[in-house]
């Protein structure tokens, strides 16, 4: 009986710790600087991600262009980046990374 109570409390503590971890991960504010870093790593092979970059794939819009296109709806941008996409290997990105990239793209708005 004692052992069962002990096991239950360990489980409860583990659950609370996990929940707290998730909550604090979600609480982090979108970080456009990290977004720029991620964009340079993940997106610059095809997109012009910043004003100084000169080469990219011809049919991929620049991030400044994307910022203008999605100016009224960053949520649509989020939907776009979370859905699997034939021409773009973005599936490896986590929620927080996508949020940071969007914060960066939104910061490019004219
Ligand atoms: C392998 C090349 C490639 C990479 C890498 C890539 N993209 Fe793209 N992306 C494209 C192409 C090509 C298009 C335009 C054609 C299309 O919509 O499929 C596009 C379109 C987009 C659009 C949609 C614009 C619209 O028309 O609505 C967004 C947003 C976007 N990319 C964001 C990103 C982000 C953010 C990353 C990095 C995490 C990224 N892309 C990485 C090739 C790429």
Boltz pocket constraint, residues with backbone or C-beta under 6 A from the ligand:
constraints:
  - pocket:
      binder: B
      contacts: [[A, 38], [A, 39], [A, 42], [A, 43], [A, 44], [A, 45], [A, 46], [A, 47], [A, 57], [A, 59], [A, 60], [A, 61], [A, 66], [A, 69], [A, 77], [A, 80], [A, 81], [A, 87], [A, 88], [A, 89], [A, 90], [A, 93], [A, 101]]
      max_distance: 6.0
